[in-house]
């Protein structure tokens, strides 16, 4: 299981981004992180999910897609899904967009551990904003607001993703390119 230090474990790191409905913040984070690490063999599986199943099977919010496209990310496709028990063993990092989702994820992780575990090393569950330079920074849900909230979220995703790359991936070595 990978910690925040790249030297804890070698091999490709896997990351799951999580928000409430998996149509605004977490797919944007996934798209940004994928674009920054597209050819980086230190990165393995990258995905996003929601703590709720409100939009399961649906596409990202049109404003999320629009902001990604405006910033050169034109090949991003996603179908919303709810977090699964297996995610806690399939991913090294599960990164929440805000404190409410973080609390839900930690509660679910404790429940899974109490009822038989995850069949492997547990994911490191934390706030994505912790990689942005100030601990505890949250991404406000832009869903009910205007489009500028999506632009603000995008700027945060870029900063947080660069911090994640710097803090987790620097010094990590892998022998082969992972499948995504």
C-alpha positions as CSV (number, residue, x, y, z in Angstrom):
1,X,0.0,0.0,0.0
2,X,1.4,3.4,-1.0
3,X,1.7,6.1,1.5
4,X,2.2,9.8,0.8
5,X,5.9,9.1,0.2
6,X,7.0,7.7,-3.2
7,X,9.6,5.5,-1.5
8,X,7.0,3.5,0.5
9,X,6.1,1.2,-2.4
10,X,7.5,0.9,-6.0
11,X,5.3,0.3,-9.0
12,X,2.5,2.2,-10.6
13,X,0.2,4.1,-8.3
14,X,-3.6,3.9,-8.6
15,X,-5.9,6.7,-7.8
16,X,-9.7,7.0,-7.3
17,X,-11.2,10.5,-7.1
18,X,-14.6,10.7,-5.2
19,X,-17.3,13.3,-4.9
20,X,-21.0,13.0,-4.2
21,X,-22.6,12.2,-7.6
22,X,-19.6,11.5,-9.8
23,X,-20.6,14.0,-12.5
24,X,-18.9,17.3,-11.6
25,X,-15.8,17.3,-9.3
26,X,-14.5,13.8,-9.3
27,X,-14.7,13.3,-13.1
28,X,-13.0,16.6,-13.5
29,X,-10.2,15.6,-11.2
30,X,-9.9,12.3,-13.0
31,X,-9.7,14.1,-16.4
32,X,-7.1,16.6,-15.2
33,X,-4.9,13.9,-13.5
34,X,-5.1,11.7,-16.6
35,X,-4.1,14.5,-18.9
36,X,-1.1,15.4,-16.7
37,X,0.0,11.8,-16.4
38,X,-1.0,10.4,-19.8
39,X,2.4,8.9,-20.6
40,X,3.7,8.5,-17.1
41,X,4.5,4.9,-16.4
42,X,4.4,5.5,-12.7
43,X,0.6,5.9,-12.9
44,X,-1.6,2.8,-13.2
45,X,-5.4,2.8,-12.8
46,X,-7.2,6.1,-12.5
47,X,-10.9,6.4,-12.1
48,X,-13.6,8.4,-10.3
49,X,-16.8,7.5,-8.3
50,X,-19.5,9.0,-6.2
51,X,-20.6,8.3,-2.6
52,X,-24.1,8.4,-3.9
53,X,-25.7,6.7,-6.9
54,X,-27.8,9.7,-8.0
55,X,-26.4,9.8,-11.6
56,X,-25.1,6.2,-12.0
57,X,-24.5,5.4,-15.7
58,X,-24.8,9.0,-16.7
59,X,-22.2,11.3,-18.3
60,X,-20.4,14.1,-16.5
61,X,-22.2,17.4,-16.2
62,X,-22.0,19.4,-19.4
63,X,-20.2,22.2,-17.6
64,X,-17.5,19.8,-16.4
65,X,-17.0,18.6,-20.0
66,X,-17.0,22.1,-21.3
67,X,-14.3,23.3,-18.9
68,X,-12.1,20.2,-19.7
69,X,-12.5,20.8,-23.4
70,X,-11.6,24.5,-23.1
71,X,-8.4,23.3,-21.4
72,X,-7.4,20.9,-24.2
73,X,-8.9,17.7,-22.6
74,X,-11.0,16.6,-25.5
75,X,-10.8,12.8,-25.2
76,X,-12.3,12.3,-21.8
77,X,-15.3,10.0,-21.5
78,X,-16.8,8.8,-18.3
79,X,-19.9,7.0,-16.9
80,X,-20.9,7.9,-13.4
81,X,-20.7,5.1,-10.8
82,X,-21.0,4.7,-7.1
83,X,-18.0,3.7,-5.0
84,X,-17.6,-0.1,-4.5
85,X,-16.2,-2.2,-1.6
86,X,-13.5,-3.5,-4.0
87,X,-12.3,0.1,-4.6
88,X,-10.7,0.0,-1.2
89,X,-8.3,-2.8,-2.2
90,X,-8.1,-1.9,-6.0
91,X,-6.7,1.6,-5.4
92,X,-3.7,3.0,-3.5
93,X,-5.3,6.4,-3.0
94,X,-9.0,7.3,-2.7
95,X,-9.2,11.1,-2.7
96,X,-12.3,12.9,-1.5
97,X,-13.3,16.3,-2.8
98,X,-14.7,17.6,0.5
99,X,-15.0,16.7,4.2
100,X,-18.5,15.3,3.9
101,X,-17.4,12.8,1.3
102,X,-14.2,12.1,3.2
103,X,-16.2,11.2,6.3
104,X,-18.5,8.9,4.2
105,X,-15.5,7.2,2.7
106,X,-13.7,6.7,6.1
107,X,-16.9,5.3,7.6
108,X,-17.3,2.9,4.7
109,X,-13.7,1.9,5.0
110,X,-14.1,1.1,8.7
111,X,-17.3,-0.9,8.0
112,X,-15.5,-2.9,5.3
113,X,-12.5,-3.6,7.7
114,X,-14.9,-4.6,10.5
115,X,-16.8,-7.0,8.2
116,X,-13.9,-9.0,6.7
117,X,-11.5,-6.5,5.2
118,X,-10.6,-5.6,1.7
119,X,-8.6,-8.7,0.6
120,X,-5.4,-6.7,0.4
121,X,-3.8,-3.5,1.5
122,X,-6.3,-0.8,2.3
123,X,-6.4,2.3,0.2
124,X,-5.1,5.6,1.7
125,X,-8.3,7.6,2.0
126,X,-7.7,11.4,2.3
127,X,-8.8,14.8,1.1
128,X,-7.6,15.6,-2.4
129,X,-7.1,19.2,-1.3
130,X,-4.3,18.1,1.1
131,X,-2.1,18.0,-2.0
132,X,-2.8,21.6,-2.9
133,X,-0.4,23.3,-0.5
134,X,-2.8,23.9,2.5
135,X,-4.2,21.0,4.5
136,X,-7.9,20.6,4.5
137,X,-8.7,22.6,1.3
138,X,-12.0,21.4,-0.2
139,X,-13.5,21.7,-3.6
140,X,-16.9,23.3,-3.3
141,X,-19.6,21.4,-5.3
142,X,-20.3,23.6,-8.3
143,X,-23.4,21.7,-9.4
144,X,-26.0,24.2,-8.2
145,X,-24.0,27.3,-9.1
146,X,-22.9,29.1,-12.1
147,X,-20.3,28.0,-14.6
148,X,-17.6,30.0,-12.9
149,X,-17.7,27.4,-10.0
150,X,-16.5,24.8,-12.5
151,X,-13.6,27.0,-13.6
152,X,-12.6,27.4,-10.0
153,X,-12.9,23.7,-9.5
154,X,-10.7,23.1,-12.5
155,X,-8.0,25.5,-11.2
156,X,-8.0,23.6,-7.9
157,X,-7.8,20.2,-9.7
158,X,-4.8,21.4,-11.6
159,X,-3.0,22.5,-8.4
160,X,-4.0,19.4,-6.4
161,X,-3.0,17.1,-9.2
162,X,0.4,18.7,-9.6
163,X,0.9,18.4,-5.8
164,X,-0.1,14.7,-5.9
165,X,2.4,14.2,-8.7
166,X,5.1,16.0,-6.8
167,X,4.4,14.3,-3.4
168,X,3.5,10.8,-4.5
169,X,5.1,10.1,-7.8
170,X,8.5,11.8,-7.5
171,X,11.1,9.1,-7.1
172,X,8.7,6.2,-7.9
173,X,10.1,3.7,-10.3
174,X,8.4,1.1,-12.4
175,X,9.6,-1.4,-14.9
176,X,6.7,-1.5,-17.4
177,X,4.0,0.7,-18.6
178,X,0.7,0.0,-16.8
179,X,-2.6,-0.6,-18.6
180,X,-5.2,2.0,-18.0
